Amino acid sequence: MQNMNLLSEVRGHFMTPLPRRLGVALSGGGDSMALLHILMQCFQGQDVEILAATVDHGLRADSAQEAQQVSEMATKLGVDHEVLQWQGWQGDGNLQDQARQARYQLLEAWASRNDIPVLALGHTADDQAETVLMRLARSAGVDGLSAIPVRRQLEKVTLLRPLLAVTRAQLRDYLTALDQTWIEDPSNHDQRFERVRIRQAMDLLEPLGLSTAALSTVAENMATAREALEHYSFIAARDVAQIVSGAVVLDQSKLGGLPDEILHRVLTRALQWVSGATYPLRRRVMGEALEAVRSGGSLTLGGCRILGRAGRVWICRELNAVREEAVQPGQLWDNRWLLSGGDPSGIEVRSLGKAGLLLCPNWRQLGCPGVVLEATPALWTAQELVAAPLAAMGNKWTAKTAKSGEEFYASLLSH
Ligand SMILES: Nc1ncnc2c1ncn2[C@@H]1O[C@H](COP(=O)(O)OP(=O)(O)OP(=O)(O)O)[C@@H](O)[C@H]1O
């Protein structure tokens, strides 16, 4: 790709009016350094201020020094730069995943603190192709194979990946022609990482026609298919699903006409929305759930209870999966219910695990009995579940469902 083409490819991702401020997630590697240079060239002489930030994960001995080096490179280019520190690693769980989530959170917070509406990331066509291969290895469906999106809307910031059609080699050539340097991350050669092994395997796949370009095209095709599926799932959800007291309730008589893929999407999102999980459940664990829903049966899955009752299928929270610290007076039962109007110091709420929730008066109301809400399938309304037992204990609470149905329908669309 010639320089001019490279610039117009990147420029083409920006709609007018241009953002007044543009953030760059700058790891200091070749991709994001090239991105910074290209954006500076694209918007030279225009009213777009470019700022950059680097996340120091603090996981390698020289990471702070490297972040400092990146900061100096940016400052030399006249770009305002900030190092964002991550100190959250507790030593257990999936390090890669936690580091990635933390990185995105820190970058998003930085952008929103600095009134930056668009944050550019340096993912390339190679990242896209590698991601498609990794997803193939997990037997992914349309969503997984659509891999890395060009654009994603977060609460206040749009993530933009304008280099997704550009290869890593093109970016290296571009930087070399400008006589610019970058930092090589040693973990890019660490065989323990799946991405590194996949990258090496690409050399063998290329002669078979499984090229970076071909795999990137698969991702593009899948992203188009995904959009169509989301559109129809959204329409289907509005028809078959209602939100009742924080539960998703499906009308079983309407499910027969739905293709498996559409029902799968509605159900996956329903389980994710009810449980509050960060990620949707994997496709391979959803088969049983689909069957239960179609047959009106019951099942516990992913922190939810699926309950067939009189022509309707309820997808509600499994009490046993609610963490104790998530249950608080005022915001009861991991944010399912909002309580207001009573005396917040007058009540204690405890999770009893399998047994249910215990609502008991504290020292101010000694003498009143506590109320145990059983975890066994009872399909309470907010009033029945919360306000009535509390009122019986002399507390004048009102309760309303904290989660809105619109939120659920919107969750079927990726933004
Ligand atoms: N430490 C960092 N600080 C700032 N930006 C970073 C950092 N690491 C990665 N990035 C940004 O993310 C882009 C992609 O890098 P990389 O492929 O390592 O990220 P990733 O987080 O694994 O990507 P994803 O999780 O989205 O697949 C980089 O080009 C850069 O824009």
PDBQT file of the ligand as one rigid body, heavy atoms in Angstrom, charges set to zero:
ROOT
HETATM    1  N1  LIG A 501      -0.019  -1.129  26.958  1.00  0.00    +0.000 N 
HETATM    2  C1  LIG A 501      -0.768  -0.503  26.057  1.00  0.00    +0.000 A 
HETATM    3  N2  LIG A 501      -1.014   0.813  26.184  1.00  0.00    +0.000 NA
HETATM    4  C2  LIG A 501      -1.788   1.468  25.291  1.00  0.00    +0.000 A 
HETATM    5  N3  LIG A 501      -2.346   0.878  24.234  1.00  0.00    +0.000 NA
HETATM    6  C3  LIG A 501      -2.146  -0.427  24.054  1.00  0.00    +0.000 A 
HETATM    7  C4  LIG A 501      -1.351  -1.200  24.956  1.00  0.00    +0.000 A 
HETATM    8  N4  LIG A 501      -1.324  -2.473  24.511  1.00  0.00    +0.000 NA
HETATM    9  C5  LIG A 501      -2.068  -2.507  23.400  1.00  0.00    +0.000 A 
HETATM   10  N5  LIG A 501      -2.558  -1.285  23.112  1.00  0.00    +0.000 N 
HETATM   11  C6  LIG A 501      -3.418  -0.899  21.968  1.00  0.00    +0.000 C 
HETATM   12  O1  LIG A 501      -4.084  -2.056  21.489  1.00  0.00    +0.000 OA
HETATM   13  C7  LIG A 501      -3.681  -2.310  20.142  1.00  0.00    +0.000 C 
HETATM   14  C8  LIG A 501      -3.641  -3.804  19.915  1.00  0.00    +0.000 C 
HETATM   15  O2  LIG A 501      -2.639  -4.375  20.712  1.00  0.00    +0.000 OA
HETATM   16  P1  LIG A 501      -2.717  -5.872  21.128  1.00  0.00    +0.000 P 
HETATM   17  O3  LIG A 501      -3.038  -6.704  19.933  1.00  0.00    +0.000 OA
HETATM   18  O4  LIG A 501      -1.525  -6.204  21.943  1.00  0.00    +0.000 OA
HETATM   19  O5  LIG A 501      -3.951  -5.666  22.041  1.00  0.00    +0.000 OA
HETATM   20  P2  LIG A 501      -5.020  -6.622  22.604  1.00  0.00    +0.000 P 
HETATM   21  O6  LIG A 501      -5.464  -5.891  23.817  1.00  0.00    +0.000 OA
HETATM   22  O7  LIG A 501      -4.488  -7.998  22.694  1.00  0.00    +0.000 OA
HETATM   23  O8  LIG A 501      -6.188  -6.506  21.577  1.00  0.00    +0.000 OA
HETATM   24  P3  LIG A 501      -7.643  -7.095  21.765  1.00  0.00    +0.000 P 
HETATM   25  O9  LIG A 501      -7.825  -7.451  23.159  1.00  0.00    +0.000 OA
HETATM   26  O10 LIG A 501      -8.544  -5.955  21.394  1.00  0.00    +0.000 OA
HETATM   27  O11 LIG A 501      -7.683  -8.254  20.835  1.00  0.00    +0.000 OA
HETATM   28  C9  LIG A 501      -2.338  -1.628  20.024  1.00  0.00    +0.000 C 
HETATM   29  O12 LIG A 501      -2.027  -1.341  18.664  1.00  0.00    +0.000 OA
HETATM   30  C10 LIG A 501      -2.566  -0.380  20.826  1.00  0.00    +0.000 C 
HETATM   31  O13 LIG A 501      -3.320   0.573  20.105  1.00  0.00    +0.000 OA
ENDROOT
TORSDOF 0
